[in-house]
Amino acid sequence: INPATVWYLGVDADGDGYFGSQLTATQCTNPGGYSTVAPTVDDCDDTPVTGASINPGVTEILGNGIDDDCNPATSDSALDIDDFNLDNVLITPNPFNSNLNIKLPHSYNNSEFKITIFDLNGRLVFSKQYSSINGRINVSNLSRLEQAPYLLKIINNETGRSIVKRLIKY
């Protein structure tokens, strides 16, 4: 018998129909009701008192501070949803000539941003602070840049979050 055997709780302790628990015991012998087989569907709360309403088959309830659906990737609050990402920020045109238009999610109206542009050697070729107006930023006077690919970095001054987009200057 291996003294470091990991035993997994092997019963549906809360009766919600989902086997599995994150409860384990590491010891020589089975503490009772445990198995050496890890669960295939993780019921993140299998405790008899609270666990029946928490399992992979339920819908996440926003704002209650509980991971109801046992999926940490599902946001618990509408306020936690980070909409500052490449899917929600539109940069046009690409390829560009002398101007860029950046459209941000509405929650970033009148926010402060730092816009930087780097060449492919990592050299900073443009940097300026902007305020979004109606969720838009207009970056102008880029005609001095050479025709080449660039990396545009948008940094939210309030949160420090940033995104990077590849652009081509023609």
N, C-alpha and C positions, 0 to 999 in steps of 0.2 A: 504494500500500500504506500502510495506516495503522499507524504505529509503536505505537499503543496497542491493537492487536487482542488480544482475549482469546481464547486457545486452550484448549479443554477436552480433557482426556485422553479419547480417543475409542475406547478398546478396553477389553475386560474383562480387565484386567491380572492379576487374581487367579484367574480361571477359575471364579467362583462363579455365573455365569449372569446377573449384574446388570451392566448397562452403566451407566457413570457414575462420576464421581469428583469430589471437590472439588479435585483437582489441576488447576491452571491455569498457563498461561504467558502473559505479556503481552510480545509482541514483534512485529516486522514480519512475519516469515515463520514458517511452521509448523515447530515443532521436531521433528516426526516422530511419528506416532501420535496426533496431536491433531486436533480439529475445532473450527470456530467455532460449532457447534450445541451448546447446553447439554444435558446429560443429562436425560431425562424421569423416570427412577427413580434417586434418589441412593443410590449405594453409598458409604457414608461412609468405608470403608477399602478401597481397591482395590489396595493394595500386594501384590505377589506372595507375600511371605513370610507375613504375618499376616492379610491381608484376606479369604481364602476363607471363614472362619468368621464374618465380620462383614458382614451385608447386611440389607436390609429384609425378607427372607424367613425369618429365624431368630427363635427365641424368646429374649427377654431372660433372661440368667442373673443371678440376684440376687446381689449382693455381690461381684462380680468386678472392679468399677471400670471396666468397658468398656461402651460403648453398643453392645451386640451387634446390636440390631435397627435401628440407624440412626435411632432415634426418641428425641430428647432428652426428650420428654414422658413416656416410660415410665421409671418409677423403677428404679434399679439396685439398690436395697436396701429390704427390708421396713421398715427403721428410718427410711428417708427419707419414707415415706408420711405425709403430713400429714393426719390425720383430724380436725383442728380446723377445720371448715368448716361452712357452713350446711346441707349435706346430712347431717352427722353430729351436729349439735347440735339438740336438740328443745326448743322453748320453748312451754309451755302454761300456761294457756289463752290464746288470742288470738282475740277480745278478752278483756282481763283486767279485774278489779275492784280487788282489794287485794293479791293474791299472784300470783307467777309461779314456775313450776317449770321448772328448766333441767336437762335430761338431757344429759350429756357422754359421749363415748366412754370406755371402761373405762381406757384408758391415762392419763386425766386424773383418776384417783381420788386424793383427798387432795392436789390441786394448789391453788395460790392464784390467785384471780382478782379483778379489779376490775370491778365492774358499774356502768355509768353509763347514765343515761337523759337524753336531750335532747328538748326540744320542737322543733317544726318551724322555729322561729326560731333554732335552734342554741344555745339557753340550756340550761345544765346544770341539771336539776331533781332529780337523785338521783345519789349516788355512794357506794359502800360496798365494802369488801374482804370477800371470802368465801373459805372453804375448801370444796372439793367433798368431800362425804361419800358414798362408794359411787357416785361419778360423778354426783352430783346437787347442785344448789344451789337452796335455797328463798329467794326474795326476797319479803319481806313488808312490811307497813306502807306500801303504795302507795295507800291509799285517799285520801290528801290530794291526790293529783294530780287535775287537772281532767279531765273527759271530753274526750279529744282523741287524735289520733294522736301517737305518740312513736317515737324511735329508741333502741333498746337496744344498747349496745356492751359486749361481753364481751372483756376483755383477759387473756390468760394472763400472769401475772407472771413466770414462768420464761423463756418464749420471746419475749414481747412481741407474739406473734401476736394478732390480734383479729378479731372478726366483728361485723357490725352487722345488726340485724333490726328491721323495722318492726312496731310493735305499736299496738293501739288500746285505749284505756281507756274503759270504759263506765260 
